[in-house]
């Protein structure tokens, strides 16, 4: 295991709270005092037992904003006017790619159709990132049977907001990942939202949105709940799935790969099979399967759920690019999969 993998395991076992680590050298004069006052009023309104017993200074300490006058990382990310002065990479980078894989360029060799580094406190990161997706996403004009027109955005706005908010609230804020920004990558057929930190605790990919998970950054989530930025009721992923179902779009894919959590939204502008929508992953799978691989090895390699991984494999088999080593016994526990030579 790598040093980071060992740390990630230890974080949950020992209940290490990276959102509560103190940030020495931060000047509270750079805090947005109006925003702090808004938060204190929210605590006094919604946490009356706490507010009636202690001072404003103690409220900020008990709620994880500061300790002995030193801001926590959660306090910095929410209340500082510019957290990136201390942590330049705790931001969001957002790009629009020409094709379906990184490295494809436009007619004049341009690598990005749009490229933005989004900075500021969490609320600004959220709003500006959602706006980036809205501005750079494609739209359709749909005319119903009565001649009424409506505009359909590439991805459901509510789902986009939930996915970006989840990345901001649940990312790993440890010293191991503080130099890695959240990334939004918009391809021609999909969008990926990537944040550092895999799944926290004992939850699995298949149980996302179905069971109550442990919270990696509980203080941060609580602060944002009081500021009405998040509900903090674990409805994010169910909301995302429902929004895509209503919009008639392919089901979102959630995956963990190499210590990162990845949300993939597919659009319907280049409607096709999942093989087309996942060209880069299919190429990787075929390369990985130059030697026979088991089902569990494939699932571990992709980071996707078992059902989605085998859906990709089945499509490759149907396309004549992969085969089973025991074709007459598809469900054999000894079954392996190998790329066609």
C-alpha positions as semicolon CSV with decimal commas, in nm:
position;residue;x (nm);y (nm);z (nm)
1;X;0,000;0,000;0,000
2;X;0,112;0,354;-0,071
3;X;0,163;0,606;0,208
4;X;-0,162;0,776;0,109
5;X;-0,357;0,446;0,104
6;X;-0,232;0,369;0,455
7;X;-0,332;0,719;0,568
8;X;-0,679;0,688;0,409
9;X;-0,739;0,366;0,601
10;X;-0,613;0,524;0,923
11;X;-0,833;0,832;0,884
12;X;-1,152;0,633;0,924
13;X;-1,018;0,390;1,184
14;X;-0,888;0,668;1,410
15;X;-1,160;0,921;1,316
16;X;-0,908;1,184;1,203
17;X;-1,089;1,509;1,121
18;X;-0,896;1,692;0,849
19;X;-1,165;1,958;0,817
20;X;-1,088;2,054;1,178
21;X;-0,711;2,083;1,145
22;X;-0,589;2,430;1,238
23;X;-0,443;2,662;0,976
24;X;-0,174;2,868;1,143
25;X;-0,089;3,207;0,999
26;X;-0,437;3,280;0,866
27;X;-0,550;3,636;0,927
28;X;-0,908;3,646;1,046
29;X;-0,925;3,999;0,912
30;X;-0,959;3,833;0,570
31;X;-1,277;3,660;0,685
32;X;-1,604;3,790;0,548
33;X;-1,749;3,934;0,869
34;X;-2,097;3,965;0,719
35;X;-2,085;3,597;0,630
36;X;-1,968;3,505;0,981
37;X;-2,252;3,711;1,128
38;X;-2,499;3,531;0,901
39;X;-2,368;3,200;1,031
40;X;-2,391;3,307;1,397
41;X;-2,750;3,419;1,344
42;X;-2,830;3,082;1,187
43;X;-2,681;2,899;1,485
44;X;-2,880;3,115;1,727
45;X;-3,195;3,044;1,529
46;X;-3,153;2,669;1,470
47;X;-2,932;2,559;1,762
48;X;-3,096;2,752;2,045
49;X;-2,970;2,531;2,328
50;X;-2,613;2,598;2,217
51;X;-2,656;2,967;2,145
52;X;-2,817;3,047;2,480
53;X;-2,533;2,884;2,674
54;X;-2,217;3,027;2,519
55;X;-2,066;3,337;2,358
56;X;-2,018;3,400;1,988
57;X;-1,650;3,308;2,019
58;X;-1,740;2,978;2,181
59;X;-2,002;2,909;1,916
60;X;-1,738;2,938;1,646
61;X;-1,514;2,699;1,838
62;X;-1,787;2,445;1,913
63;X;-1,907;2,449;1,551
64;X;-1,559;2,383;1,417
65;X;-1,488;2,725;1,264
66;X;-1,190;2,813;1,484
67;X;-1,001;2,706;1,796
68;X;-0,832;2,955;2,028
69;X;-0,870;3,216;1,758
70;X;-0,700;3,000;1,491
71;X;-0,927;2,911;1,198
72;X;-0,985;2,548;1,105
73;X;-0,964;2,436;0,746
74;X;-1,345;2,420;0,737
75;X;-1,366;2,777;0,866
76;X;-1,109;2,893;0,613
77;X;-1,285;2,731;0,317
78;X;-1,622;2,880;0,410
79;X;-1,548;3,220;0,558
80;X;-1,218;3,340;0,409
81;X;-1,253;3,584;0,123
82;X;-0,979;3,396;-0,062
83;X;-0,879;3,053;0,081
84;X;-0,646;2,992;-0,213
85;X;-0,400;3,245;-0,069
86;X;-0,311;2,966;0,174
87;X;-0,400;2,659;-0,031
88;X;-0,374;2,752;-0,402
89;X;-0,495;2,413;-0,525
90;X;-0,807;2,386;-0,309
91;X;-1,000;2,518;-0,605
92;X;-1,180;2,381;-0,912
93;X;-1,028;2,353;-1,258
94;X;-1,283;2,328;-1,537
95;X;-1,214;2,254;-1,902
96;X;-1,405;2,170;-2,218
97;X;-1,236;1,909;-2,440
98;X;-1,276;1,889;-2,816
99;X;-1,356;1,516;-2,839
100;X;-1,411;1,211;-2,618
101;X;-1,063;1,169;-2,468
102;X;-0,790;1,386;-2,322
103;X;-0,533;1,485;-2,584
104;X;-0,774;1,536;-2,873
105;X;-0,739;1,880;-3,029
106;X;-0,943;2,109;-3,250
107;X;-0,883;2,201;-3,613
108;X;-0,624;2,460;-3,513
109;X;-0,457;2,244;-3,250
110;X;-0,641;2,395;-2,954
111;X;-0,646;2,164;-2,651
112;X;-0,938;2,329;-2,471
113;X;-1,254;2,495;-2,597
114;X;-1,284;2,657;-2,253
115;X;-1,051;2,659;-1,954
116;X;-1,110;2,821;-1,615
117;X;-0,958;2,805;-1,268
118;X;-1,236;2,872;-1,018
119;X;-1,136;3,017;-0,681
120;X;-1,291;3,168;-0,369
121;X;-1,477;3,023;-0,068
122;X;-1,687;2,711;-0,111
123;X;-2,007;2,898;-0,192
124;X;-1,832;3,087;-0,475
125;X;-1,668;2,767;-0,599
126;X;-2,007;2,601;-0,619
127;X;-2,188;2,888;-0,792
128;X;-1,913;2,958;-1,046
129;X;-1,863;2,590;-1,130
130;X;-2,235;2,540;-1,190
131;X;-2,231;2,851;-1,408
132;X;-1,930;2,718;-1,605
133;X;-2,121;2,399;-1,688
134;X;-2,431;2,598;-1,785
135;X;-2,236;2,836;-2,011
136;X;-2,034;2,566;-2,181
137;X;-2,298;2,296;-2,201
138;X;-2,491;2,253;-2,521
139;X;-2,867;2,305;-2,540
140;X;-3,154;2,171;-2,744
141;X;-3,469;2,358;-2,839
142;X;-3,765;2,123;-2,816
143;X;-4,104;2,201;-2,970
144;X;-4,404;2,010;-2,831
145;X;-4,724;1,913;-3,017
146;X;-4,879;2,251;-2,938
147;X;-4,588;2,442;-3,086
148;X;-4,450;2,548;-2,748
149;X;-4,074;2,571;-2,723
150;X;-3,854;2,482;-2,432
151;X;-3,479;2,465;-2,389
152;X;-3,320;2,144;-2,265
153;X;-2,973;2,182;-2,116
154;X;-2,707;1,919;-2,177
155;X;-2,719;1,804;-1,815
156;X;-2,995;1,858;-1,553
157;X;-2,893;2,172;-1,357
158;X;-3,005;2,032;-1,021
159;X;-2,796;1,718;-1,074
160;X;-2,493;1,926;-1,175
161;X;-2,518;2,132;-0,857
162;X;-2,555;1,824;-0,637
163;X;-2,253;1,652;-0,793
164;X;-2,027;1,957;-0,757
165;X;-2,148;2,021;-0,403
166;X;-2,077;1,659;-0,310
167;X;-1,724;1,695;-0,447
168;X;-1,664;2,009;-0,239
169;X;-1,811;1,872;0,084
170;X;-1,681;1,515;0,069
171;X;-1,340;1,553;-0,092
172;X;-1,028;1,463;0,104
173;X;-0,884;1,780;0,262
174;X;-0,575;1,611;0,406
175;X;-0,216;1,726;0,356
176;X;-0,179;1,444;0,102
177;X;-0,435;1,591;-0,138
178;X;-0,438;1,965;-0,062
179;X;-0,236;2,025;-0,380
180;X;-0,493;1,854;-0,604
181;X;-0,793;2,058;-0,725
182;X;-1,138;1,926;-0,801
183;X;-1,160;1,877;-1,179
184;X;-1,454;1,922;-1,411
185;X;-1,387;1,787;-1,760
186;X;-1,653;1,831;-2,028
187;X;-1,607;1,600;-2,327
188;X;-1,829;1,591;-2,634
189;X;-2,027;1,295;-2,502
190;X;-1,995;1,324;-2,125
191;X;-1,880;1,526;-1,824
192;X;-1,656;1,399;-1,544
193;X;-1,637;1,553;-1,196
194;X;-1,332;1,425;-1,008
195;X;-1,235;1,483;-0,646
196;X;-0,959;1,345;-0,427
197;X;-1,052;1,076;-0,179
198;X;-1,231;0,750;-0,245
199;X;-1,534;0,631;-0,055
200;X;-1,515;0,705;0,317
201;X;-1,585;0,433;0,569
202;X;-1,750;0,102;0,489
203;X;-1,982;0,212;0,208
204;X;-1,948;0,056;-0,139
205;X;-2,020;0,196;-0,485
206;X;-2,332;-0,022;-0,517
207;X;-2,480;0,111;-0,191
208;X;-2,435;0,482;-0,275
209;X;-2,762;0,663;-0,227
210;X;-2,922;0,359;-0,067
211;X;-2,771;0,359;0,283
212;X;-2,664;0,635;0,517
213;X;-2,289;0,687;0,471
214;X;-2,028;0,808;0,717
215;X;-1,937;1,173;0,667
216;X;-1,572;1,255;0,600
217;X;-1,600;1,630;0,677
218;X;-1,878;1,649;0,936
219;X;-1,796;2,000;1,063
220;X;-1,782;2,142;0,711
221;X;-2,111;1,977;0,619
222;X;-2,274;2,113;0,935
223;X;-2,153;2,468;0,869
224;X;-2,285;2,460;0,513
225;X;-2,617;2,317;0,632
226;X;-2,665;2,614;0,865
227;X;-2,586;2,848;0,576
228;X;-2,849;2,673;0,358
229;X;-2,586;2,563;0,107
230;X;-2,659;2,194;0,162
231;X;-2,940;2,000;0,327
232;X;-2,695;1,745;0,471
233;X;-2,961;1,472;0,450
234;X;-2,789;1,237;0,202
235;X;-3,032;1,309;-0,084
236;X;-2,758;1,414;-0,326
237;X;-2,704;1,093;-0,522
238;X;-3,072;0,988;-0,525
239;X;-3,152;1,338;-0,658
240;X;-2,888;1,306;-0,930
241;X;-3,022;0,969;-1,041
242;X;-3,382;1,092;-1,043
243;X;-3,298;1,405;-1,243
244;X;-3,128;1,197;-1,512
245;X;-3,417;0,953;-1,522
246;X;-3,669;1,234;-1,569
247;X;-3,451;1,391;-1,839
248;X;-3,433;1,062;-2,026
249;X;-3,053;1,056;-2,010
250;X;-2,822;0,756;-1,952
251;X;-2,777;0,665;-1,587
252;X;-2,486;0,849;-1,419
253;X;-2,184;0,637;-1,333
254;X;-2,004;0,660;-0,998
255;X;-1,656;0,513;-0,966
256;X;-1,345;0,510;-0,749
257;X;-1,008;0,488;-0,920
258;X;-0,663;0,543;-0,770
259;X;-0,792;0,725;-0,463
260;X;-1,029;0,953;-0,656
261;X;-1,410;0,963;-0,671
262;X;-1,540;1,016;-1,024
263;X;-1,893;1,107;-1,132
264;X;-1,965;1,066;-1,502
265;X;-2,267;1,227;-1,669
266;X;-2,346;1,115;-2,024
267;X;-2,538;1,341;-2,261
268;X;-2,764;1,245;-2,552
269;X;-2,604;1,465;-2,817
270;X;-2,402;1,173;-2,948
271;X;-2,643;0,898;-2,857
272;X;-2,485;0,556;-2,896
273;X;-2,384;0,248;-2,706
274;X;-2,190;0,256;-2,385
275;X;-1,893;0,133;-2,587
276;X;-1,887;0,461;-2,782
277;X;-1,952;0,665;-2,469
278;X;-1,655;0,505;-2,296
279;X;-1,395;0,482;-2,568
280;X;-1,102;0,558;-2,341
281;X;-1,212;0,301;-2,080
282;X;-1,273;0,038;-2,350
283;X;-0,923;0,089;-2,487
284;X;-0,783;0,053;-2,136
285;X;-0,987;-0,263;-2,077
286;X;-0,862;-0,424;-2,398
287;X;-0,505;-0,340;-2,309
288;X;-0,553;-0,477;-1,957
289;X;-0,702;-0,798;-2,099
290;X;-0,410;-0,887;-2,323
291;X;-0,370;-1,152;-2,056
292;X;-0,684;-1,334;-1,930
293;X;-0,853;-1,154;-1,641
294;X;-1,115;-1,260;-1,390
295;X;-1,438;-1,075;-1,323
296;X;-1,307;-0,941;-0,990
297;X;-0,987;-0,819;-1,157
298;X;-1,191;-0,629;-1,416
299;X;-1,410;-0,466;-1,151
300;X;-1,105;-0,363;-0,950
301;X;-0,941;-0,222;-1,261
302;X;-1,234;-0,004;-1,376
303;X;-1,346;0,116;-1,033
304;X;-1,706;0,094;-1,160
305;X;-1,985;-0,111;-1,004
306;X;-1,986;-0,485;-1,092
307;X;-2,298;-0,448;-1,310
308;X;-2,162;-0,154;-1,508
309;X;-1,819;-0,312;-1,551
310;X;-1,968;-0,632;-1,691
311;X;-2,198;-0,427;-1,913
312;X;-1,887;-0,277;-2,076
313;X;-1,726;-0,619;-2,104
314;X;-2,038;-0,769;-2,263
315;X;-2,048;-0,488;-2,520
316;X;-1,685;-0,557;-2,610
317;X;-1,760;-0,929;-2,646
318;X;-2,059;-0,853;-2,868
319;X;-1,836;-0,626;-3,077
320;X;-1,593;-0,913;-3,130
321;X;-1,312;-0,739;-2,940
322;X;-1,307;-0,966;-2,636
323;X;-1,392;-1,328;-2,560
324;X;-1,460;-1,555;-2,265
325;X;-1,209;-1,831;-2,193
326;X;-1,496;-2,071;-2,110
327;X;-1,769;-1,959;-2,355
328;X;-1,993;-2,262;-2,297
329;X;-2,012;-2,186;-1,922
330;X;-2,060;-1,804;-1,898
331;X;-2,120;-1,810;-1,520
332;X;-1,833;-2,039;-1,432
333;X;-1,635;-1,917;-1,125
334;X;-1,322;-1,993;-1,330
335;X;-1,436;-1,768;-1,615
336;X;-1,183;-1,522;-1,751
337;X;-1,191;-1,257;-2,022
338;X;-0,924;-1,187;-2,281
339;X;-0,890;-0,940;-2,566
340;X;-0,902;-1,076;-2,918
341;X;-0,558;-1,078;-3,078
